[in-house]
Amino acid sequence: MTAPAFTQLSLAPAQHEALEALGYTAMTPVQAQSIPLILAGRDLIVRAKTGSGKTATFGIGLLHTLNPRFFGVQALVLCPTRELADQVGTEIRRLASRMPNIKVAMLCGGKPFGPQRDSLAHGAHIIVATPGRLQDHLNKRTVTLAGVKTLVLDEADRMLEMGFADTMKAIIAQVPTPRQTLLFSATYPEDIRKISKAIQRDPVTVTVDDIAHTEDVIEQLFFEIKKHERQTTLLALFEHFRPTNAVVFCNTKKQCAEVDTFLNQHDIEARGLHGDLEQRERDQVLLQFANGSCPVLVATDVAARGLDIKSLAMVVNYELPRDPDMYIHRVGRTGRAGEVGKALSIVTEAETHRLAKIEHYQQQPCACDVLESLDRDPNYALKGSMVTLQLDAGRKQKVRPGDVLGALTGDGGLAGQQIGKITIFDRSSYVAITRDSVRQAMNYLVDGKVKGRSVRARRLR
C-alpha cells in the first residue's frame, strides 16, 4: 500500500516548503497515524521506537500551532539524554527552516549554564531539554513555562528508568492546562499508564509494530559460545562479516572500556560511549562515528535510544540485555531507511534464558550458530575512511561550514571530494578529511586562515 504524502496534510505553506527541502515526501506509519490527530489537538500516547519518524511527528505538530510573533515558550520537549535532546532540537530547527525568526533553545546538562541563561533572556519559542537542567533553570527563575501550549515527553519510559519521575512531576506542575500533551514511549509499563492518567485528557493510543519491522529487514543471528570465547567471537564476527561500520552494545561501562581497548589492539578503530564521558567527549565520539572517522562505536545502553544513524551495517550484542524490549531497541539501530542490516548476538550458556525471552517476545525461534562456522582473517583491519580535524573557532566567531570548505578548497588547495562533513559548535568546528589529505590540510592550517582569521587545528584521535 502506498504511504500517504505530506502534501495531504493541512499545513502552512512554509512548513510544506521545509518538508520538501528536506526531501520528506511520504509519511512513515507513525507519522500517518499520529500527525492528523496532533493537528486536531488530541492528546496522544505513541508507542514507537527511535528511527520511526517520531521527532518529525511531534515537531510538525508543535510548529503548526506556534505563534512566531509571541517570543515566549509555547512548546516544551523533554528528553532523557543530551544526545537525544541535541538531535530533537536540530530536527525541529530543520523543520522550522522556512519559518522566519523561530528560536529553539536546547537546555542540557554538561553545557555551561550561563550561555543558556543569556539565550533565554532574549526569548524562545520552543525548549528542548533534559529534566535535570530544565529544573535548574526553573529553580533559578531563568525560564517560565506559563505560555506552553504543547508538552512532549519523548522516550518517557527511558526518563523513568533514569530516575527522573519526581523531576518530571515538578516540571509538569509548572506547565499550564489546558494544553496538548504528547507522550512518546518505546514501551508501555504501568508507570507510563499512571503518568498518562495524571497529565493527559482522553488520549488516543497509537502503536507502531516495530517487531515486524525487525523481522523484515534485519538478519538476526545468535552465536552460542563458552564464557571464555566472548572476545574471540567478537573479533571473528568482524573478520567474517567485514562491516563498513558497527555498534557493539555492552551491558556495563567496564565492559565497554574493555571491548574498546580490545578492538583497537586488533586494528579495528573503535570509540567508547558511556555515561562517564564528559559532554565534550561524547559530542566528539558521536561526531567521529557519524562522519566516518571512526567506524565502530562501543556503547552502553545510554546510546541504545536517541542514537540517530542513517546507515549502520551491523549491530553486535557483546552480551544480551536482560530485557527483550531493550534487545529490540538495540538491533533497531540497523536496517533503517529501507536498508537490510545485521544483528549479531553473543550468548553464553548462562544467558540462554535471555535468549528464550527474546524468542517469546518475537514469537519465533532465534537462528543460532557457533564460533567454528565463522571464517577468520588474521590480516583483517577496519579503519575510518576519514580523519577529523578540530578548529578553535565556531559559531560564536561567525564561522559557517561554507567558510571552512572555502578556505580548504581555495588557498588550501584541497578538492571538494577530499572534504567530508563539517560540524560547527559554539567555539569550535570539526571537519572530516580523507586520510590521504590530512597532511595537506594541516600544512595549510598552520599558517592559513578561515574567514580572515588564523585558527589552530588539531587532529582528533
matplotlib code that plots the C-alpha trace (Angstrom):
import matplotlib.pyplot as plt

x = [0.0, 1.3, 2.3, 0.3, 2.2, 2.9, 1.2, -2.1, -1.7, -3.3, -0.1, 1.1, 3.0, 6.2, 6.0, 5.4, 8.4, 10.6, 9.4, 10.0, 13.5, 14.3, 13.2, 10.2, 7.6, 5.9, 4.9, 6.1, 3.4, 3.8, 3.5, 0.5, -1.4, -0.3, 0.1, -3.6, -4.6, -2.0, -3.2, -6.7, -5.5, -5.8, -3.5, -1.6, 0.3, 2.6, 4.4, 7.2, 11.0, 13.7, 14.0, 10.3, 10.0, 8.6, 10.6, 9.1, 5.7, 5.6, 7.9, 5.4, 2.6, 4.1, 5.2, 1.7, 0.3, 3.2, 2.8, 6.1, 5.2, 5.0, 8.5, 7.6, 7.9, 5.0, 6.2, 8.3, 10.0, 11.6, 14.2, 16.1, 19.6, 21.7, 22.3, 18.6, 17.8, 20.5, 19.1, 15.5, 16.4, 18.4, 15.5, 12.9, 15.2, 15.3, 11.5, 11.2, 13.8, 11.2, 9.5, 11.3, 12.5, 11.7, 14.0, 14.7, 16.6, 18.3, 18.8, 21.0, 23.4, 27.1, 26.9, 27.7, 24.6, 25.4, 25.1, 21.8, 20.5, 21.6, 20.0, 16.7, 16.7, 16.2, 13.1, 12.5, 9.5, 10.5, 12.5, 14.1, 15.5, 16.7, 14.7, 17.6, 18.9, 15.4, 14.6, 17.8, 16.5, 13.1, 14.6, 16.7, 13.7, 15.6, 12.7, 8.9, 6.6, 3.4, 2.8, 3.3, 0.5, 2.2, 4.1, 6.0, 7.6, 10.0, 11.0, 9.1, 9.9, 13.6, 13.2, 11.5, 14.2, 16.8, 15.1, 13.5, 10.0, 9.9, 11.7, 9.2, 6.3, 7.7, 8.3, 4.8, 3.2, 4.5, 3.0, -0.5, -3.7, -5.5, -2.7, -1.9, 0.3, 2.1, 3.7, 6.1, 7.4, 9.0, 7.3, 4.1, 4.8, 2.4, 4.3, 3.6, -0.1, -0.1, 1.6, -0.8, -3.8, -2.4, -1.4, -3.5, -7.0, -8.7, -5.5, -5.6, -3.1, -1.0, 1.1, 3.6, 4.6, 8.4, 8.8, 7.5, 10.0, 12.8, 12.0, 11.6, 14.8, 17.3, 19.1, 19.4, 22.0, 22.9, 26.2, 26.3, 29.7, 31.7, 32.2, 35.9, 35.3, 33.4, 36.3, 37.4, 33.9, 33.6, 36.7, 35.6, 32.3, 34.2, 36.6, 33.8, 31.1, 33.5, 31.1, 31.8, 30.7, 29.1, 27.8, 28.8, 26.5, 27.8, 25.9, 28.3, 30.8, 33.6, 32.7, 32.5, 36.1, 37.5, 35.9, 37.0, 40.6, 40.4, 39.2, 41.8, 44.5, 43.3, 43.4, 39.7, 39.2, 36.6, 35.5, 33.5, 30.3, 29.1, 27.8, 31.2, 32.2, 32.1, 29.7, 32.6, 34.0, 30.5, 30.0, 33.3, 32.8, 29.4, 30.7, 33.7, 31.3, 28.8, 31.4, 33.3, 36.4, 35.7, 33.8, 32.9, 31.1, 31.2, 28.2, 26.3, 22.5, 22.8, 23.1, 20.5, 17.9, 18.3, 21.2, 20.4, 22.5, 21.3, 23.2, 24.5, 25.8, 25.9, 24.9, 26.6, 25.3, 28.5, 26.2, 22.5, 20.4, 18.2, 15.1, 13.9, 12.5, 16.0, 17.2, 14.6, 15.8, 19.5, 19.1, 16.7, 19.7, 20.4, 18.1, 16.8, 15.8, 15.0, 18.4, 19.0, 21.0, 22.7, 22.1, 24.6, 24.5, 26.9, 25.3, 26.9, 25.2, 24.4, 22.5, 20.3, 17.3, 17.6, 17.6, 14.4, 12.8, 13.6, 12.1, 8.9, 8.8, 9.3, 7.0, 9.5, 12.7, 16.0, 18.6, 21.7, 25.2, 28.6, 32.0, 33.5, 31.2, 32.9, 35.7, 38.7, 41.1, 44.3, 45.1, 41.7, 41.7, 38.9, 39.9, 37.8, 37.9, 38.1, 40.1, 38.5, 40.3, 39.2, 39.5, 39.4, 36.7, 33.0, 29.5, 30.5, 33.2, 30.6, 32.2, 29.9, 30.5, 31.0, 33.8, 35.8, 35.1, 36.1, 39.4, 40.4, 39.4, 40.7, 44.1, 44.3, 44.2, 42.1, 39.4, 35.8, 35.7, 38.6, 36.4, 33.6, 31.1, 31.7, 30.1, 30.0, 29.8, 29.7, 33.5, 35.0, 34.4, 35.1, 35.9, 36.3, 39.2, 40.1, 43.1, 45.4, 44.7, 45.3, 48.9, 47.9, 45.1, 47.2, 50.1, 47.6, 46.1, 49.5, 49.7, 46.3, 43.2, 39.5, 37.2, 40.2, 41.5, 44.2, 42.9, 44.6, 43.9, 44.5, 43.7, 41.2, 42.4]
y = [0.0, 3.5, 5.6, 8.9, 12.0, 15.0, 17.2, 15.7, 17.5, 20.9, 22.7, 26.3, 26.8, 27.5, 24.0, 22.3, 24.2, 23.0, 19.4, 19.5, 20.9, 18.1, 15.5, 14.4, 13.2, 10.0, 9.7, 6.8, 4.7, 6.6, 9.9, 8.8, 7.7, 10.4, 13.8, 14.2, 13.6, 16.0, 18.7, 18.1, 18.9, 15.5, 14.2, 11.1, 8.1, 6.9, 3.6, 3.7, 3.2, 5.6, 5.8, 5.6, 9.3, 10.3, 13.5, 14.9, 13.7, 15.9, 18.6, 19.2, 19.3, 21.8, 24.1, 24.1, 25.8, 28.2, 32.0, 33.4, 36.9, 35.8, 35.4, 33.2, 29.4, 27.8, 24.2, 22.1, 18.8, 16.7, 14.1, 11.6, 12.3, 15.1, 13.2, 12.8, 16.4, 17.7, 15.5, 16.6, 20.3, 20.1, 18.3, 20.9, 23.7, 22.0, 21.6, 25.3, 26.5, 28.2, 29.9, 33.2, 34.1, 30.8, 30.2, 26.8, 26.7, 23.5, 23.1, 20.2, 19.3, 19.1, 22.6, 25.9, 27.3, 31.0, 31.0, 29.1, 31.7, 34.6, 33.0, 32.5, 36.2, 37.0, 34.7, 31.3, 29.7, 26.1, 24.5, 21.0, 20.0, 17.2, 17.2, 17.9, 21.0, 22.4, 22.1, 24.1, 26.9, 26.8, 26.9, 29.9, 31.5, 32.0, 30.5, 30.4, 27.7, 29.8, 30.1, 26.4, 25.0, 21.8, 19.4, 16.5, 13.7, 11.9, 8.4, 8.8, 5.2, 5.9, 9.0, 6.9, 4.3, 7.0, 8.2, 11.4, 10.7, 13.3, 15.9, 15.3, 15.7, 19.0, 20.4, 19.3, 21.0, 24.3, 23.7, 25.3, 23.5, 23.1, 22.1, 19.4, 16.6, 14.1, 11.1, 9.0, 5.8, 2.7, 0.5, 0.9, -0.1, 0.6, 3.8, 5.2, 4.4, 6.3, 9.3, 9.4, 9.2, 12.1, 14.5, 13.7, 14.3, 11.4, 10.4, 8.4, 5.5, 4.9, 1.7, 1.0, -2.6, -2.5, -6.2, -6.9, -4.3, -6.0, -9.4, -8.0, -6.0, -7.2, -10.5, -11.8, -14.4, -15.7, -17.4, -19.8, -19.9, -20.8, -17.9, -17.5, -17.2, -13.8, -11.6, -14.2, -14.4, -10.6, -10.4, -13.4, -11.6, -8.6, -10.8, -12.9, -10.2, -7.3, -4.5, -0.9, 0.3, -1.2, -0.6, -3.0, -2.9, -3.7, -4.0, -2.1, 0.8, -1.5, -4.0, -1.1, 0.1, -3.5, -4.0, -0.6, -1.4, -5.0, -3.9, -1.1, -3.6, -5.7, -2.9, -2.1, 1.6, 2.0, 4.6, 4.0, 5.9, 5.6, 7.7, 8.6, 10.7, 14.5, 16.2, 17.4, 13.8, 12.4, 15.0, 14.2, 10.4, 10.7, 13.2, 11.0, 8.0, 10.0, 11.5, 8.2, 8.9, 6.1, 3.0, 1.3, 2.6, 0.6, 1.7, 1.0, 1.4, 5.1, 5.1, 2.5, 5.2, 8.5, 7.4, 8.6, 6.7, 6.9, 3.8, 1.2, -2.1, -4.2, -4.3, -6.7, -7.6, -8.4, -9.6, -10.0, -7.4, -8.7, -7.0, -8.3, -4.8, -3.4, -6.0, -4.7, -1.2, -2.2, -4.1, -1.4, 0.9, -1.1, -1.9, 1.6, 3.7, 0.7, -1.0, -4.5, -4.8, -7.5, -8.0, -10.5, -11.6, -13.5, -15.9, -18.0, -20.9, -18.8, -16.4, -18.8, -17.8, -14.3, -15.8, -17.7, -14.4, -12.8, -15.8, -15.5, -11.7, -12.1, -15.2, -17.1, -19.2, -17.4, -18.6, -19.9, -20.7, -21.5, -19.8, -22.5, -21.5, -18.1, -17.6, -15.9, -13.4, -12.7, -9.7, -8.0, -4.4, -1.7, 1.9, 5.1, 6.5, 10.0, 11.8, 14.6, 18.0, 20.3, 24.1, 26.6, 28.8, 28.2, 29.8, 32.5, 33.6, 33.6, 30.6, 28.7, 25.4, 27.3, 29.3, 26.1, 24.5, 27.6, 28.0, 24.4, 24.2, 27.7, 28.6, 25.2, 23.5, 20.5, 19.1, 19.1, 15.3, 15.2, 17.0, 15.4, 16.5, 19.9, 20.5, 23.8, 24.2, 27.4, 27.8, 25.0, 23.5, 20.0, 18.9, 15.4, 15.0, 11.9, 10.1, 10.8, 14.6, 15.2, 16.3, 18.8, 20.2, 20.5, 22.2, 24.8, 25.4, 26.0, 29.4, 29.7, 31.4, 30.7, 33.7, 36.1, 34.8, 32.4, 29.2, 26.5, 22.9, 19.5, 16.0, 14.1, 10.6]
z = [0.0, -0.9, 2.1, 2.4, 1.3, 3.5, 0.9, 2.1, 5.5, 6.1, 7.0, 6.4, 3.1, 5.0, 6.6, 3.3, 1.8, 4.6, 4.3, 0.5, 1.0, 3.5, 1.0, 3.2, 0.7, 2.1, 5.8, 7.9, 9.6, 12.9, 11.1, 9.1, 12.2, 14.6, 12.7, 11.8, 15.4, 16.7, 14.2, 15.5, 19.0, 20.6, 23.4, 22.2, 23.6, 20.9, 21.2, 18.6, 18.6, 17.6, 13.8, 13.2, 12.4, 15.7, 16.0, 12.8, 14.0, 17.1, 15.5, 12.7, 15.2, 17.6, 14.8, 13.4, 16.5, 17.1, 17.1, 15.8, 16.9, 20.6, 21.9, 24.9, 25.4, 23.6, 23.3, 25.6, 24.7, 27.5, 26.5, 28.7, 27.4, 26.0, 22.7, 22.1, 23.1, 20.6, 17.8, 18.5, 18.7, 15.4, 13.7, 14.9, 13.6, 10.2, 10.2, 11.0, 8.5, 6.3, 9.2, 10.0, 13.5, 15.2, 18.1, 19.6, 22.9, 24.0, 27.8, 28.6, 31.4, 30.6, 29.0, 30.7, 32.5, 31.8, 28.0, 28.3, 30.8, 28.5, 25.5, 27.3, 28.3, 24.6, 24.4, 22.9, 21.1, 21.8, 24.6, 24.2, 27.5, 29.8, 33.0, 35.4, 33.6, 33.0, 36.7, 37.4, 35.2, 36.8, 40.3, 39.3, 37.5, 34.3, 32.3, 32.6, 31.2, 31.6, 27.9, 27.0, 24.7, 23.7, 26.1, 24.6, 26.7, 24.3, 25.4, 28.7, 29.7, 29.5, 31.7, 34.3, 34.1, 34.7, 37.9, 36.6, 37.8, 40.6, 38.4, 35.6, 38.0, 39.3, 35.8, 34.5, 37.5, 36.1, 32.6, 32.4, 31.5, 29.2, 26.9, 24.4, 25.8, 23.6, 25.3, 23.2, 24.7, 23.3, 26.0, 28.0, 31.6, 34.5, 35.4, 32.0, 32.4, 35.7, 34.2, 31.2, 33.5, 35.6, 32.8, 29.7, 28.6, 26.9, 25.0, 21.7, 21.7, 18.5, 18.4, 15.6, 15.4, 15.3, 15.9, 12.4, 11.1, 12.9, 11.3, 7.8, 7.4, 10.0, 9.8, 13.4, 14.3, 17.8, 18.5, 21.4, 23.0, 26.1, 28.5, 27.8, 24.0, 24.1, 22.9, 20.3, 18.9, 18.7, 16.6, 14.5, 13.7, 12.3, 10.3, 8.8, 8.1, 7.3, 8.0, 6.9, 10.4, 13.5, 17.0, 19.7, 22.7, 26.2, 29.5, 31.7, 31.5, 32.5, 29.7, 27.3, 28.1, 27.8, 24.4, 23.2, 24.1, 22.7, 19.3, 18.9, 19.8, 16.9, 14.3, 14.5, 15.2, 17.9, 20.4, 23.6, 24.5, 28.1, 31.0, 32.4, 29.4, 29.7, 27.2, 25.0, 24.8, 24.0, 21.3, 19.7, 19.8, 18.1, 15.6, 14.6, 14.2, 12.1, 9.7, 9.0, 11.1, 13.5, 12.1, 15.4, 18.4, 21.6, 23.7, 26.8, 26.6, 27.1, 23.3, 22.5, 22.2, 20.7, 18.6, 15.1, 12.5, 8.9, 7.7, 10.0, 8.6, 11.8, 15.5, 17.9, 21.3, 23.2, 25.9, 25.6, 27.6, 30.3, 28.8, 25.4, 24.8, 25.0, 22.6, 20.0, 20.5, 20.2, 16.9, 15.6, 15.1, 11.9, 9.0, 8.6, 5.6, 3.5, 4.0, 5.3, 8.5, 10.6, 14.3, 15.8, 19.4, 21.6, 24.1, 26.8, 28.4, 31.5, 29.3, 27.3, 29.5, 28.0, 24.5, 25.4, 26.5, 23.1, 21.3, 23.3, 22.7, 18.9, 18.8, 16.8, 17.3, 17.0, 14.5, 16.4, 15.2, 16.6, 16.6, 14.4, 11.5, 11.0, 8.5, 10.2, 8.5, 10.6, 8.3, 8.8, 9.8, 9.9, 9.8, 9.3, 5.7, 7.2, 9.9, 11.9, 12.4, 15.2, 14.6, 17.5, 16.0, 15.8, 15.8, 18.3, 15.8, 13.0, 11.3, 8.9, 7.1, 3.8, 5.4, 6.3, 3.0, 1.1, 2.9, 2.4, -1.3, -2.0, -0.6, 1.0, -2.5, -1.5, -3.8, -2.7, -2.6, -0.1, 2.5, 4.3, 6.9, 8.6, 12.0, 13.8, 17.6, 19.6, 20.0, 17.8, 14.3, 13.1, 9.5, 8.2, 5.8, 3.7, 5.3, 2.4, 2.6, 6.3, 5.9, 3.2, 5.3, 8.4, 6.5, 5.2, 8.6, 10.3, 8.5, 6.7, 7.7, 7.9, 7.4, 7.6, 11.0, 11.9, 13.5, 15.4, 14.3, 15.8, 14.7, 16.9, 17.9]

ax = plt.figure().add_subplot(projection="3d")
ax.plot(x, y, z, "-o")
ax.set_aspect("equal")
plt.show()
